[in-house]
Amino acid sequence: MPLLDMPLDQLKTYQGRNPRPADLDDYWEAALQEMRATDPQVELVPSEFTTPFAECFDLYFTGVRGARIHAKYVRPTRTGGPHPAVLQFHGYTGNSGDWQDKLQYAALGFSVAAMDVRGQGGLSEDTGGVKGTTHHGHFIRGLDGEPDNLLFRHIFLDAAQLASIVMSFPEVDENRVGASGWSQGGALTMACAALEPRIRKAAPVYPFLSDYKRVWEMDLAKDAYAELRTYFRHFDPQHKREDEIFTKLGYIDIQHLAHRIRAELLIGVGLMDPICPPSTQFAAINKVTSPVQLEIYPDFGHEGLPGMQDKIYQFMKTL
């Protein structure tokens, strides 16, 4: 078969190129303390969208740095006590999507929460306040300030906070919660499972935000990773700060959070993916110590993977 990246046997042992900051564990423990100290001020607003077998709400909560975060929340009307829930995370620049695609889980008797990433296509706030460029992209946002101002730090915490809020609802069994998403949503699924260890099942598909230095070395800093090239061109044109920049990006590199995951994983990977190269995905996958079921698509890239949505549904159905 044609090769975009490494052969599969090498992918399965690849450990990544992007530096891991020495204080990474302390960094995320401090971040989680900030999240837990934030009063979420949860609000559920009934939606105009209705269905006979579920209630639909706009869910709002306060995340770190005071941002009001929005999610769609669906809960079934007929259940016999606490039931499972599934969290959904969307792709880069997108939003939480339509109500109807949450109903497949509500029909099973599950609650569903789908988050709008702050500053992207939905209703969540981006409170800003960072030094440096905000013109292109989100993973470079805050790169010129202290690491605890990186925007994706806050977004990862939003995902974990949403999980803890849903787990606190009386209708939800906190021990039967799953998470799923594609691309950026795959990265947030892994970050959520890493930062909220009660997540039982996680189904990321071709996760983004992993092994930035490998992306750079493959000359694939375009499309979703284009802001990396833009940043160097404008702010470090001779790459004098290259080591510093990649190390700082290491704080929001999901491969360095993967060892914290306790959930059972179902992961979809297209081996011809030029947007989130397979090696960057395997850099994270290979650091997971919990059970992993891989679904490999040799001829597919960053696109729909036939049958993958059905596999995810069957995987979550057993919660």
N, C-alpha and C positions, 0 to 999 in steps of 0.2 A: 504494500500500500504506500501511497505518497507520505512523506513526513514533513510536518510543519516544525516539529520540536524533536525531543528525544524519542528513541524507541520505547515502547511500553515497559519493557523490563527495567530500563534505566529510570523511567518516570517513577516506578514503584519503590525506588530506593533514594530518590533525589531529596536532599534536605534543605534546599534553598540557598540564596546568595545574599539576601538583604540582611544587614547587621541587626543584631538584637541588642537594644540598649541595656546597659549593665543594671540599671535600676528599674527594669520593666515591671517586675512583680510589685515593688513598692508603689510605682506609678499607678497601677490599676487598683491596688488596695486603697490608696488615697482617693482615687476617682470614685470608687464604690462607696466610700465613706461620705463623700460629698453628695452622691445620689441619695443615700439613705437618710441624710440630714435634710433633704429637700421635701417640704410639704407638698404632696402632689395635687392637692385640691381637686380631686376627681369630680368630674361633672358628666352626667349622662343626659343627653338631649334627645328625645324621641324623634326619629326621622319621618319624613313624609313618605318614604318608601315603606310599604307594608307587605306582609305575606301571612297566610293563615297559620303557618306552623312555627313562626319565629318573630321575636321582637327585634327591631333595628334601631340603633342609637348612634348618634355622634358622641364619641367619648373624647373628653378633653382632660389633660393633666399638665401640671407644671413640671418641666424637666430641669436639669441643671442649668444654671445661669439665667433662670427665670423665664425660659421660653414656654409658651403654651403649645403643647403637642396634641395633634388630632389623630384619632383612629376611628375607623368604622367598627362598631361592635354589634354582633348578632348573637342572640341567645334563643334557644328553642323554647317553645311555650309548654311542651309536655315532656317532662323528665321525672324520673323517680329518685330524686336526691342529687347530690353533687355529680357532675358529669365532666367528661374531657373537654379540652379547648385546644384550638389551633391558632397560632399566630402567623400572620402573613406579612412579608416584607417585599417591597417592590424594587424594580430596577432603577438604575441611575437616571435622575431627572424626572422620574415618573411620579405616580401617586397611588393611593390605596385601591383604585379601580372601582368598578361598579359593585352594587350590592349583590347582584344575582350570582356572581361567582363565589360568594361565601355560603350560598344556600345548600351546596352539596354536603357540607359538614353539618349545617343546622339540621338537615334531613336525617342525619345519623344520631341526632341528639347532642351534638357538640356546640359549644360556643365558639365564636370566631372573632378575632381582633386583627384588623389590618391597619398598620401605621402609615401615616404620611411622614416621610423624612423631612426634617426641618430644612427650609430654604429651597425645596424642590417643587414638584408640581402640585402639591396638595395644600391643605389648610394649616399646616404646622408653622410656627413662627421660627425665624432665624434672628436671634437678638444681636448678632454681630459683635462689634467691639474688639476686633482683632487688628493687629499691626500688619501692614503689607497688603498685597494685592487681593482683591475679591472679584476680579474681572472674569477669570476663567476657572471653572472646576472647584470641587470641594475638598479633595484630599490634600491640596496645597494650602488650603485656607487655615491661617494661623501658623504657617511654617516659619514666619519671620519673628515670632514671639516665643514665649515659653511653651514647652510641650503640652502643658495642661490647658492651653487655649486652642489646640487643634480641633477643628470642627468635628472630625469623625470620632474623636474621643467622646464628644457630647452625644453624637448620633448613636454610637455603640451603647452608651449609657441609657439613652431613650429606649432602645430595644429591650434592654434588661429591665428597666423600670416598668415598661408596659407589661412584661411578663409577670413581674411581682404584683402589679395591680390586678391583673386578670386572675392570678392565683389567689388573691385575697377575696374575690367575690364569693359570696356564700353558695352560689349555684355551681361553682367550678371546683373540681377535685384537683388540688394543687400538685398532686403526684401523677396526674395524667394530662400533661400539657406538652404539645408539640410545636414546632416552628418550621416554616418553609419559605423559600424564596429563590429567585433566579438572579444571577449576576450580582449586582449590588445587594439584592435581596438574599442571595446565597451567602455573601460576606456577613450581612447582618444576622442571618440565621446562625452562623457559626459564632459570631461575637456574642449573641444573645445566650446561646447554650454555654459558652465559656464563662460569662459573667453572672448567669443565673443557673447554677448547677442542678436545680430541680427540673429543668427541661428534660423530658423523658425521651422524646424522639425528635430528630432534626433531619430535614431533607433539603440541603443546599444543592443547587444546580449551577455548574461552572462559576464558582465564587470569584468575585472581584476583590480588589484591595489586598493582594498577596504578592510578596516577593518583588517589590518595585524595582530593585536593582536588576533582577533577571529580565524584566520587561525592557529596561533601558538597554541592557547588553544585547538583547535580541533585536534591537532597533524597531520595537513595536510600541514606542511611546506615541501613539496616535489613537484616534477614536476615544474610548473611555479613558485612556491614559495620556491623552494629548497634553493635558495641563503640565505634565512633568517636563516635556520639552519646552513648552512655553515658559515655564518658570526658569529653567536654566538660561534660556535665550535672553530674558529680561533682567534677571536678578543675579545670575552667576555665569556670565558668558564664557569665562575661561575655566569653569569648573574648579575653582580654588576651594570651594566649600562643599565639594561633592560628597566626601565622607560624612561631614556633618549633616548634610541634607538627608542622605539615605538612612543614617542612624536615627534622625528624628522621625522620619517616616516609619521606622521600626516600631514606634509606639502604637501605630494604628495599622500594623501589618498582621492580618489574621493568623498567619502561620505561627506567630509568637504567642497567640492566645489559645491555639488549638489543644495544647496539652491540658488545659483546664476543663475541657469538655467531658462530661460524664454521660451524655445522652447516647442512645443508639443512633447511628447515622445511616442514611440512604443518600448517596451522592451520584449525581449525573455529570458526566464529563464527555465533551466532544473533542476528539484528538486532533481535529483540524481547526481549532478555535484560534483565530488570529487576534482576538480582542482581549481575552483572558487566557493567555497561553497555557496549555496543559501543565507544563512544568511548574508554573506559579501556583496552580491549583494543588498539584501533588506536594509542593513544599508544605502546604497546610495539612493536607490529608495524611501525609506520612508522619505527622506529629501527634495525631489523635491516638489515644490509648484505649478508648472504648470501642465496642464493635462497629465495624464499618462494612456496609454493603455497597460495592461499586457497580454502577451501570455505565459501561463504556460504549460510546458511539464512534467507531473508527473513522467514518467518513463525514462526520457532522462538525460544524463549527459553533458559533455563537448564535444559535437559532433554535427553533422548535425541535425537540428531540422526540421522535415518534414513540408513543406509549409511556413517556416519562410522567405525565400528569396522572395517568391511571396507576402507575407504580406508586407514586406518592400517596394517592388516595387510599390504596390498599394498605400501604405501610402505616398511615395514620389511623386507619379504621380500627386497628387492634389496640389503640390506647385504652 
